[in-house]
Amino acid sequence: MTNALQSLIYEFGEFRVDAAKRLLLRGDDEIISLTPKIFDTLLYLVQNNGKVIEKDELMREIWTDTIVEENNLNKNISVLRGVLGEKPGEHRFIVTVPGRGYKFVASVSSKSQVLSPKSDFADENKPDGIREDAETEQEKLGAWDLRLETNQNQKPKIKNQNRKISAFAAVILLIAVGAAFYLWREDAKPAPSAQIKTVAVLPFKPLVADNRNEALELGMADTLISKLSDGEEIIVRPLDSVRRSALSERDSLIIGRELKTEAVLDGNIQTSGERIRISARLLRTSDGKQLWAGQFDEKFTDIFAVQDSISEQVATALKIRLAGREKKHQTENVEAYQLYMKGRFHVLKTIKSDTEIGVSYLQQAIELDPNYALAYAGLSDAYRGQAVGGEMPSSEFMPKAKAAANKAIEIDDTLAEAHTNLGHIMFWYDWDWNAAENQHKRALELDPNSADALQFYAHLLSNTGQHAEALAKIKRARELDPLNLRINALEGLYLLHAGQTDEAVARLQKTLELDPNFRLANMFAARAYIEKGMFAEAIAATRKARELSAISSEPIAFGAYALAKSGKVAEARAALDELLKSSKERYVPPYNIALIYNALSESDKALDYLEKGFAEKDVRMVFLKVEPKWNNLRNEPRFVNLMRRMNF
């Protein structure tokens, strides 16, 4: 037998680094996947903890005989900070030393671990543990037999009996080893595909970093998400969540685990002239096992066939059946498809200037293919976003949004996105609660696992006072898409509407832990803080929200409300004057001005602006029934009349 080997284990915080097995573990057994270079970076830092490691030294050690840019090292450090759970501004593990390099500051302890050697005769495909057990048992049996033979007090009959026992035991051992080997081989196989119920499809990455097409990369994921979502046997994370996670450029397995999926589909994509090259793989997130992989080198005009092939092969690998709509192409015009992808890419940024660019691309796609239902649905969503999030006059954008949604449904009544959009428009603009509910129900009939359909239906239910059902719907949406910032924030808002203020604050604080710079979470938190009398916290949250959106007047309005209620009346009036002045130059929602007047106890003026909001179809009027800041007006005849006219 060969000599035992030693492996160093480094421990810090809740983590362990196994140098020999090249593993990073959290807790007792959670394996965290790292790319080889990122693991090398971590190991070198840990081995030199407490020392300042110059960037040049670190790059030489990690990229031996390879010339790389400093940016590669910076990315590795950024990924490591995310993996170790460091929040922005925290330095529990890695500290940047300006102008020099990095320092691993966590306390590190190390210990040796004995690695069992491989026996010379064992099948190299068997696990070490089984080989060691086989040797140990053979040695024990041999020693037992020898003791029996050399014991002079034993009779020959007993010796022969014991030899038979030894032979029988050896047979039993061989059976046990065989069974153990069989079980190990079975464990080494991928878990039955039918057990995989959740999948994340990540935006495809460029084969060459300097020659990328972000719209195409995102578009491939978008299309495959849609195709794989066609059946009800698996849940596929929506595009918005995977897009946000992929921006971190972390390892695919890490992203898949964060999204709480059992498998992740990622790939590379590149265009060259008229050709497109795609490689894709399906990985099990628990252990990184590759369940399927495929490579495609086709003409770009065959991109639809490639997408069909990938979705069909992935479905086969997962042993699921798609309903059949995945083979239906929304367009056969490749140029229109490219324009749609560009439009979707810009609209998802939720920035006013990008949304306008996205609208232009979507309109061009429709010009090339007037029957492109998905492009109409995308256009509808963009117009709606401009009215709701962009503080543009609803009368200018909502009719366009409604017309586009209706056109999409006219072309393809089975398009769940179109019904979701139409229901949401009827909610924000028409104030036709029954018609809106019918559209949301239709969307969920078509796609029961649509997190968007669930969260928007929950919005309708919450704002019309159906709180228990609203909370059930938004909880289900969060289960389907656990890291979706908007869903998490909206759940906090719906809890506030239901009078569960403490629970609302807790949910919103958890959302802000996911992303402290998410504007909606800051705004909804401010609303909840006001109800708890936490005015300083509310003011701080609105200031943060204002930093994140120069367009929105909502942070000014709720910030002024908190100032007035905390006794800082002069500051509240200054904020009111600011909005009144701005309203002469651009559109300012009357609802927001009314809110400040109400905080200043000027009820008549508050009601004047609410009636102005009704006349102008201000989308924020949908909060009139459930926003607790209007409770002081609920018995006022003018307010009661407004509620009646809004069909509440």
N, C-alpha and C positions, 0 to 999 in steps of 0.2 A: 504494500500500500504506500502511496506517495505521502509526502509531508503535508500537513494542513497549511492553508493560506490565511493570511491576516488581512482584514478589511477595516478601514477607519470609518467610523460613524461620527458625523458632526451634528451636534444638537444646539438649537437656538430657538427660543420662544416655543412655539408649538410645532416647529419644523425639525426634520432630520434629513441630512444628506448622506446617502450611502455612496462613498467614493467608488467602490469596486463595481457595484451594480448600476452606478450612474442613475440613481433615483433620488428625487425629492419627495418626501412624504410629509403629510400633515396629520397630526394626531397619531393614532395607532397604525392605521393601514391605508389612509387615503393617498393614492399615488397622484402626483401632479405632473402632468406631461410637460416636458421642456424640449426644445430643439437642442441638438448637440452643442452648438456654440453658446447658447444661453446657459446651458448647464455648466459648460466650461467656465463661463464668466462668473457664475455663482460660486462654483467650487474654489476658484482662485481667490475670490474676495473672502470667502469663509476661512480658507487656509491661512490667509494673511489678515485676519480680523484685528482691528485696532491700529492698523498701519495705513498710511496714505499711499495708495497705489497710483502711480503716475499713469496717465492715459496711454502714453507710448508703451510703457511696460506691459500694461494690460492687453493692448492690441497685439504686441509681439507674442505674448503667451497664448492668446486665444486663436489668432490667425497666423500660425507659424508658416513661414515661407510664402505668405500671401499678402499682397498689398491691398489694404482696404481703407475706406474713408472713415473719419472719426464718427460720422453719422451712424455707421453700423454699430459701433460701441454704444452710442447714446440710445439707440433703439433697444439694444439688449438690456441696458440699465432700466429703461422705462418699462419694458415688459416685466422684468424681475420685480420692480416696485409694485406693479399691479398684481403679480402672482402672490407676493408676500402680504398683500392687503394694505399697503401703505396708501393713505389718502393724500390728496394734494396738500403740500405743506408739511406733511409728517416725515420724520426721518428716524423711524424706529430701527431700521436695519441698514440702509445705505444713505450716506451723506455725500453730497457733492462738495468737493473742495475747489472753489473757484480758481481757475487758471492752472490747476494741477491735475486732479483726477477724482478718485472716489475712495471712500473709507467705509468698511463694514463695521458698524458700531455696536451691534447687538452682542451680548455675552455669548461666547461659543465654548462648548465643552466637547471633548472628543473621547472616544473609547474604541477599543479593538473588538473585532468580531471574527470568530473562526469560521472559515468557509470550508465545507466538507469537500474533499478531493474526489475526483472521478476515479472509479476502479478501471483497471486496464482492460477487463473483459466485457464491461457493460456496454450495451447498445447506447451510442452517444445521443440518441434521440430521447432516451429515458431521462426523467428528472433526477437531479442529484440525490434527492431525498430517498428515492426508491432504490437506487444503487447502494446507498449507504446501508439501508435497512437489510438488503439482501446479503451483503458482506457480513454484517453484524450477526445475523441469524445463522449463517453458515459456520462462523467461528464458534458461536455458542454450541451448536450441534456437534461440531468436531470435538470440542473440549469435553462435552458430556460423554461422547462415545469413548474417548480416550480414558476418562476416569473409570468407566465401567470395565474396560479391558484390563487395566492395571491393578484393579482391586482384587487381591488374592482371596478375599473372603467370599467372593461371589462365585456361584456355581456356573458351569458352562451354559446350562439351560437359560439362566438369567441373562448371561451375556448375549446369547442368541436372540432372546426375546427383546432385549434392549436394542440390538441391531435392527430388528424388525421395526421397533418403535421409531428408531432414528430414521429409517428409510421412509416410514409412513409420514413422519414429521417433515421430511424433506419434500415429499410429494405435496403435502399441505402447503408448505412454504412456497413451492413453485406456483401452485394455484393462487395463493394469496398475492404473490408478486405479479402474476399475470393479470389478476383482477385489478390490482392497484394500477398497473400500467394501462389497462383498458380504461379505467375511470379517469386517469390523468389525461389520456388521449381525448376522452369525451369532454373533459373540462377545458382542454386546450382548443376545442372547436368553438366557433361562435355560438352564442346562445341561440336557441331557436328563433328564427327571424320573426315568427308570429308574436314573440314577446316584446318586440320593439314597437312602442306605441307613439313615441315622440321623436321628431326629426327636425333639425335645423338645416336649412339650405343657405350657405354663406355666399356673399358676393364673390364671384370668381376673381382670381388675382391675375395680373399680367405675367406672361412668361418673361418679358423684358421690362424692367421697371420704368425705363425711360420712354417706352413706347406703349402707352396704355390708353384705354378707352373706358373711362369710368362708367359711362352710361351703358355700354355693352356689358361690362362686368356685373353691374347691378341688375341689368335687364335679364341676363341669363338666370340669375337667382330668382327674380320676380316671376319669370315664366315657369320655372321648375317648381316653385312654391305653389303656383296656381294649379299646375298639372297634378302634383302629388296630393294636393288638398282635395282632389276630385272625389276620392273615396272617404268613407267614414272610419276606416280601420286604423288610421294613424292621424296624429295631430302634428301639423307642420307649423312651426313658428312663423308669424307674419313678417313681412319684409322690413317694416320700420325697426323692429327690435334687432334683427340680425344685422341690419345696416349700421345701427348705432354701435353694436358690439364689435363689428368688423373694423370700424374706424380705429380701434385701439391697436390693430395689427398684431394681436396676440395669437398664440398657437390655436389652431382650429379646435383641438380637443378641450382646451381651457374654455373657449367661448361656448362650446357645446354643453359643457358642465354648468357654466354660469346660467345658460338658458334652460337648464334642467331638462335636457333631452338625452335620449338613450343612443342616438346616432346623429352624426353630422355629415352632410354632403358638401364637399368643397371641390375646388378645381382651379385650373389655370386656363387662360384664354388669350389668344393672340391672332390678329389679322395680318395677312401679308398679301398685298395686292388683292386679288379676288378670292383668296383662300382664307379659311378660318381653321385654326388648330385649337383643339380643346382636349384637356385631360381632366377626368373627374374621378373621385373616389368616395366611397361610403365607409366611414369609420365608426366603430362602436366606441362610445365615449368612456365607458367604464375602464377599458384596458387598451384602447387604441387599435384593436384588431381591425384589419381591413376586411370588410364584408363584400366589397365589390370595387372594381376599378375598370375604367374604359378610356380609350384614346380615339380621337376622331380628327381626321385631316380631310376636310371637304371644301367644296366651293361655298362661298358665303351665301349663295342663293339656296343652299341646302340646309341652312341653319334650323329651319323648322323640323326637318327630318332628324337632325342631330338631337334636338330637344325632345322629340318624341322617343327616340331611341334611349336616351339617358333615363327619362322618366319610366319607360317600360322595363328597362334592365334593373333599375333601382327597386321598382315594385316587385319584380321577380326575386331579387335578393332578399327583400323583406317578407316575401310570401304574402303579399297583399294583392287585392284586386281593385283596380280603379274602375270607376263607374262607367267610363267610356267617353265622357266629355273631354278627357285629356287629349284625345286625338283630333278634337275640333280646333281648328286654327281661327283666331279672331280676324286674321287677315292673311292673305297669301302674297301680299305686296311687301317685299323685303325692305324697300326704302321707307314705306309707311311705318313698318315695325321699328326701324332705326329711329325715325323721328319721334315715335311714341316713347321709346326708351329714353331719349334725350329729354323729352318733356317731363316724363315721370321723375327722372333724376333731378331736375331743377325744382319741380314742385315740392318734392320731399324735403328740400332744405328749409322750407317754411320761412323764407326770407322774401320780402316784397319784390325786390328787383329780380330774384331768381324765379319767383312765381310767374312774373310777367314774361320772362324768357320761356318758361315751361309752357305757358298758354300758347305762345307763338308756335312752338314746335308741335303741340297737339293739334292746333288748327291746320298746320301744314300736312300732318298725317291724315286728317279727315279729308282734306282736299284731294289727296292721292287715292284714298279709299273711303268714299262716302258711307260705306256700310261697316265701318270699323267701330263696333259697339264699345269696345274697351277704351278706345281713344275718346269717345264721347263721355264715358264714365269718368275718365281722368280729367277731362275738361270741366265737367260738373264739379268735381272735388276741388279743383283749383279755384274756380269762381266762388264757391262757398267759402273756402279758406280766406279769400280776400275780404269778404264781408264780415266774417266772424273774427278772424285773428288779425286782419290787416287794418281794421277800423276804417273801412271804406263804406260809403252809403249802400245799405242793403238793397235799396230800390234800383241801384245801378248794376249790381252783380247777381243778386238772387234770382231774378227772372231768367237770366242767362244760364245760371246753374241748373234751374228746374227744367228748362227747355232741353239742355244737353242730357240730363238724366232721363227724361222722357224719351228722347230720341234713342238713347242706348237701349232702353227697354223695348221700344218699338222694333228695333233690329234684332235683339236677343233677350227674350223675356226670362231666360234662365241665368242671366248674369247677376249674381248676388250683389256685387259691388254697386250696380246701378240702382237696385231697390234700396240698398242701405243709404246711398246718397240722396235719393228722392225722399225717403222717410225723414232724413235729417234736415233737409231743406224745408219740408212741410212743418217740421218742429220749430225751426229757427224763424221762419219767415211767414208761413201761412197761418200758424197757430191753429192748425187743424189737427187736433190730437188724435182723433180716431183714424183719419186717413194716414197719418204718420205711423201709427201703430200697425196698421195693416201692411204697410210697406216693410217695416222691420220684421214682422212675422213672416212675410214672404221671403225675405232675405235669409232668415234662419231656417226656413224650410229647404232652401236651396243649398245652404252651407251651415249646418248646425254648429260647426266648430269655428265660425268666423268671430274672432275677438272684436273686430270692428263693429259688426252687426250687434253684438251683445252690449258693447260699451255705449253705443249710440241709442240703442233701445232703452238701456238703463237710464240714460240722460232724460229721455222723455218721461219714463216712469217716475224718476226722482222729482223732476220739476212740476209734475202734475200731482205730487203728494202720495204716490204709491210706493212708499219707502221700502217695505219688506221685499217686494218683488224687484225693485231697483237694486237693492244691495245683493240679492241672490244672483242677478244677472251680471253685475260688475265683478263679483267674486269669481264667477265662472270665467269671465273674460281674463281675469288676472291669473287663474289657474292655467289657462291656455297660453298665456303670454306673460310670464311672471316678471320679466324685466322691462316691460313696456312702461315708460315713464308717464305717459298720458293716462293710461288705465289706472296705475297706482294713485296718481294725483286725483283723478276723478272719483275714485273710491273714497278718498278723504272728503271730497266735496259732498258726495251723496250722504256720507255719515253725518256731516254737518247739517244738511237739509233734514235728516231724520232726527235731529236733536241729540245725537251721540257725539257731543263735542270732544270729549277726552279721546274717544276712539279715532275721531277725525284727526286730531293733532298727532296722535301716535302714527297713523298711517302716512300722514304727510311728512313727518320727520323721517320715517323709513325711506320715503321716496327721495327726500333730499340727501339721504346717505348714499343713494344710488348715483345722484347727480346734483350737487349743490347749486348748479347753474341752470336748473330747469325752471323756466319762468313760471309756468302754470303752478308748480308745486309751491313756489314762493308766494304767489298771489293767493292761492287757496289757504295756505297756512296763515297768511295775514287775516283773512276772513275769520278763521277759527280763533286766532289769538284775540281778536276784538271781542268775540263772544265770551271769552274767558277773562276779559279785563286785562289781558297782557298787552297793553298798548305799546310799550317800548319795543317788544318783540315784533308786534304788527308793523310798526313804523320801519324797523330795520328790514323786515321782509319786503315791504313795498319799495324801499330804496334799492334793495338788491334787484327786484324785478324791473325797476325802472332802468337800472344799468344794463340789463339784459335785453331791453326793448325800448328803443328811443321813440317808436311810433305810438305805442299804447298809452292811452290816458288813464287806463284802469288803475295802475299803481298810484298815480297822483290822487285819484278820487278816494280810494280806500285808505291811502296814507293820510289824507286830509280828514277823513272820518275818524281815524284813530287819534289824530292830533286834537280834534275838537272834543272828543270824549275824554281825553286825558287832561283837558283844561288849557291846551295851547291854542286858544281860539284865534289869535292873531296870525299864527302860522297856517292854520286851516284856511283862513280868509285869503291869505296870500296865494295858497294853492288854488282856491276857487277863482281868484282874479286871473291866475295864469291860464286856467282852462277857458275862461270866458274870452280872454284875449286870443287864445289859439283858435277858438271856434270861428273867429272872423277871417282866419286865413286858411283853415282846413277843416275837414269834418271831425267833430268831436261828438261822440254819442251823448244825446240828451240825458240818458239814464245816469251817466257818470256825474254830470253836473247836478242832477237831482239828488244824488246820494250825499253830496257835500252840503247842500242846502238843508237836507233833512238832519244831518249831524249838527248843524248850527241852529236847529229848532225853528227854521223858517219853512214851515209846512206848506204854506200856500205856494211859495216859489218852487218847492220840491215837486208839488203836484202839477204846477204849470209845466215843468220840464218833463215829467212823466207823461203828461198828455201830448207833449211835443214828440216824445219818443214813440208813443202809440201812432201818431199821425205819420211819422217818418219810417215806421216799421223798424225801429231800432231792435236788433236781434236780442239785446240784453233784457228786453222786457219779459222774456220767458222765465226770468228768475223772480218775478214779482210775487208769486204765490209762496215760495219757499225761502227766500232770503230773509233771515231774521231781522235785518236792519230796517225793514219796513213795518215791523210789528206795531210800532206806535201809531201808524196811520190806518190800521186795518178796519177801524170803525168810522173812518171819515167817509162821508157819502161819495165824494169824488173818487176816492180810492176804490170803494166798493163798485162803483160804476165802471171803472177801468177793468177791474177783475172780470166783471160780467161781459164786457165787450171783447175781452181776450179769450172768452170761452172757458175760463177757469171754473 
